[in-house]
Amino acid sequence: MSRLAILQEIEKLDPVKDHQRIVFLSCCYEFPFDTTRALEFALFRLRGTFAGLLPARRRPRLRTKIAHPSYPNGYVIEELGPPNTN
């Protein structure tokens, strides 16, 4: 739709009865960038509210700090590798 056609359609509409259609045409055709930017800012502000409702975050468990029960005293270099057949 051209900008002139949208303007003519808005002028034909009744402000009380057709207010939702007027807002839709204005937001989607006349000011799409402004509407998108306003929604982004609103959602960004709500992000902090939702973050407060989430449970506390645990520290990540690093695999390097997990105890390995098969080697409680560490590795012995001589014990690693294929067995001697001499």
C-alpha positions in Angstrom: 0.0 0.0 0.0 1.2 3.5 -0.8 1.5 6.1 1.9 -1.3 8.1 0.4 -3.6 5.1 0.3 -2.9 4.5 4.0 -3.6 8.1 4.9 -6.9 8.1 3.0 -7.9 4.9 4.7 -7.1 6.4 8.1 -9.2 9.5 7.3 -12.2 7.4 6.4 -12.2 5.5 9.7 -14.2 6.5 12.7 -11.7 7.3 15.6 -13.9 5.8 18.3 -15.1 2.7 16.6 -12.0 1.9 14.5 -9.2 3.0 16.9 -7.4 -0.4 16.7 -7.2 -0.3 12.9 -5.9 3.3 13.0 -3.1 2.3 15.4 -2.3 -0.8 13.3 -1.9 1.2 10.1 0.1 3.9 11.9 2.5 1.4 13.6 3.0 -1.0 10.7 3.0 1.3 7.7 3.9 4.8 8.8 6.4 4.2 11.6 7.6 0.6 11.5 11.2 1.4 12.6 10.0 3.5 15.6 7.6 0.8 16.7 10.2 -1.9 16.5 12.8 0.2 18.5 10.2 1.1 21.2 9.4 -2.6 21.6 13.1 -3.5 21.9 13.6 -0.9 24.6 10.5 -2.1 26.5 11.6 -5.7 26.4 15.1 -4.7 27.5 13.7 -3.0 30.5 11.6 -6.0 31.4 14.6 -8.2 31.2 15.8 -7.1 34.6 12.4 -7.8 36.1 12.5 -11.4 34.9 16.1 -11.9 35.9 15.1 -11.1 39.5 12.5 -13.8 39.4 14.9 -16.5 38.4 16.7 -18.7 40.9 20.3 -17.9 41.8 22.9 -19.1 39.3 25.2 -21.9 40.3 28.9 -21.8 39.5 29.8 -24.0 36.6 31.4 -27.3 37.5 34.7 -27.6 35.8 35.7 -31.1 34.7 39.3 -30.4 35.7 38.3 -30.1 39.3 36.4 -33.4 39.5 38.2 -36.0 41.6 39.1 -39.1 39.7 38.8 -42.1 42.2 40.9 -44.5 40.0 44.0 -42.4 40.5 43.8 -40.9 44.0 47.5 -40.1 44.3 48.0 -39.0 40.7 49.6 -40.7 37.8 52.9 -42.6 38.0 54.7 -42.3 34.7 56.3 -45.8 34.9 52.8 -47.4 35.3 51.5 -45.8 32.2 51.9 -47.4 28.8 52.1 -51.1 27.7 53.4 -53.6 30.2 57.0 -54.9 29.9 57.2 -58.4 28.4 60.9 -58.9 29.3 
